[in-house]
Amino acid sequence: MQHSVAVNKKYTTLSCTMSIEMRAFAENLKRERLSSGMTQQQMADALRIPLRTYRTYESISTTSRAPDLEMVVKIAKVLETTTDELLGAK
């Protein structure tokens, strides 16, 4: 029983950390898109993805769908920024 409690605490910490990182990504993505003067629809078109999918990338809810690494690279190219900037890497 103690082992399962430790696993649950570890999972909760990991989940919380991922939520914070996703929030940072979503905020950075929106900031960069607005700085570039693009709409969400223009981003979705440039990335060749549905608007609904793009909107989930800018969403800061814990149920948001995270883009894969390949998509993060594509987003950075479209926005003429770096993946580090989008991901909040220091």
C-alpha positions as CSV (number, residue, x, y, z in Angstrom):
1,M,0.0,0.0,0.0
2,Q,2.8,2.5,0.8
3,H,4.4,1.8,-2.6
4,S,1.2,2.8,-4.5
5,V,1.0,6.0,-2.5
6,A,4.6,6.9,-3.5
7,V,3.8,6.1,-7.1
8,N,0.7,8.3,-7.0
9,K,2.7,11.2,-5.5
10,K,5.3,10.8,-8.1
11,Y,2.7,10.8,-10.9
12,T,1.0,13.9,-9.4
13,T,4.3,15.7,-9.4
14,L,5.1,14.7,-12.9
15,S,1.6,15.7,-14.1
16,C,1.9,19.1,-12.4
17,T,5.3,19.7,-13.9
18,M,4.0,18.8,-17.4
19,S,1.0,21.1,-16.9
20,I,3.3,24.0,-16.0
21,E,5.4,23.4,-19.0
22,M,2.4,23.1,-21.3
23,R,1.1,26.4,-19.9
24,A,4.4,28.1,-20.7
25,F,4.4,26.6,-24.2
26,A,0.8,27.7,-24.8
27,E,1.5,31.2,-23.6
28,N,4.8,31.5,-25.6
29,L,3.1,30.2,-28.7
30,K,0.3,32.7,-28.4
31,R,2.7,35.6,-27.7
32,E,4.9,34.7,-30.7
33,R,1.8,34.3,-33.0
34,L,0.4,37.6,-32.0
35,S,3.8,39.3,-32.4
36,S,4.0,37.9,-36.0
37,G,0.5,39.3,-36.7
38,M,-0.9,35.9,-37.6
39,T,-4.4,34.6,-36.8
40,Q,-5.0,31.1,-35.4
41,Q,-6.5,30.2,-38.8
42,Q,-3.4,31.4,-40.6
43,M,-1.2,29.3,-38.3
44,A,-3.3,26.2,-38.9
45,D,-3.2,26.8,-42.6
46,A,0.6,27.3,-42.6
47,L,1.0,24.1,-40.5
48,R,-1.6,22.2,-42.6
49,I,-3.6,21.1,-39.6
50,P,-7.2,21.7,-38.6
51,L,-7.9,24.9,-36.7
52,R,-9.3,22.9,-33.8
53,T,-5.9,21.1,-33.4
54,Y,-4.0,24.4,-33.5
55,R,-6.3,25.9,-30.9
56,T,-5.6,23.1,-28.5
57,Y,-1.9,24.0,-28.7
58,E,-2.7,27.5,-27.4
59,S,-5.0,26.2,-24.8
60,I,-3.7,26.2,-21.2
61,S,-6.1,23.6,-19.9
62,T,-4.6,20.4,-18.4
63,T,-6.4,18.4,-21.1
64,S,-4.7,20.2,-23.9
65,R,-3.1,18.2,-26.7
66,A,0.6,18.8,-26.9
67,P,2.2,19.0,-30.3
68,D,4.9,16.5,-31.0
69,L,8.5,17.6,-31.5
70,E,8.3,17.7,-35.3
71,M,5.3,20.0,-35.0
72,V,7.1,22.3,-32.5
73,V,9.9,22.6,-35.1
74,K,7.4,23.5,-37.8
75,I,5.7,26.1,-35.6
76,A,9.1,27.7,-34.8
77,K,9.9,27.9,-38.5
78,V,6.5,29.5,-39.4
79,L,6.9,32.0,-36.6
80,E,10.6,32.6,-37.4
81,T,11.6,31.9,-33.8
82,T,13.4,29.1,-32.0
83,T,12.1,26.0,-30.3
84,D,13.8,27.1,-27.2
85,E,11.8,30.3,-27.2
86,L,8.5,28.4,-27.7
87,L,9.4,25.8,-25.0
88,G,10.7,28.4,-22.6
89,A,14.1,26.9,-22.4
90,K,16.6,28.9,-20.5
